[in-house]
Amino acid sequence: MITQEQIRKRIAEEIGRSGMTQKQLAACLQVSQQTISAYRCGSKLPALDTFANLCAALDADPAELLGLKD
């Protein structure tokens, strides 16, 4: 079973690997820098539309971030 904690961890890792600053990513997603920080520390998950845009901005596979494939 996939947990929210696993998803949070994958999202945080992908953001860290991106090389983008929180400010750059926030501007790209049209969210606050604090929101990106919350994603990085795992205290918040993005809304579905933001998740889709996050995957596009990071060139990340949504299925991998959700733990649906390795």
Backbone hydrogen bonds, N-H to C=O, Kabsch-Sander energy under -0.5 kcal/mol:
donor,donor_aa,acceptor,acceptor_aa,energy
7,I,3,T,-1.8
8,R,4,Q,-3.1
9,K,5,E,-2.3
10,R,6,Q,-2.2
11,I,7,I,-2.5
12,A,8,R,-2.6
13,E,9,K,-2.5
14,E,10,R,-2.4
15,I,11,I,-2.4
16,G,12,A,-2.2
17,R,13,E,-2.2
18,S,14,E,-1.1
19,G,15,I,-0.5
19,G,16,G,-0.6
25,L,21,T,-2.5
26,A,22,Q,-2.5
27,A,23,K,-2.2
28,C,24,Q,-2.1
29,L,25,L,-2.2
30,Q,26,A,-1.1
31,V,26,A,-2.2
36,I,32,S,-1.5
37,S,33,Q,-2.2
38,A,34,Q,-2.1
39,Y,35,T,-1.9
40,R,36,I,-2.4
41,C,37,S,-2.3
42,G,38,A,-0.7
43,S,38,A,-1.6
44,K,38,A,-1.3
51,F,47,A,-3.1
52,A,48,L,-2.2
53,N,49,D,-2.0
54,L,50,T,-2.7
55,C,51,F,-2.5
56,A,52,A,-1.9
57,A,53,N,-2.6
58,L,54,L,-2.3
59,D,55,C,-0.7
59,D,56,A,-0.5
60,A,55,C,-2.6
64,E,61,D,-0.6
65,L,61,D,-2.0
66,L,62,P,-2.2
67,G,64,E,-1.1
68,L,63,A,-2.9
69,K,63,A,-0.9
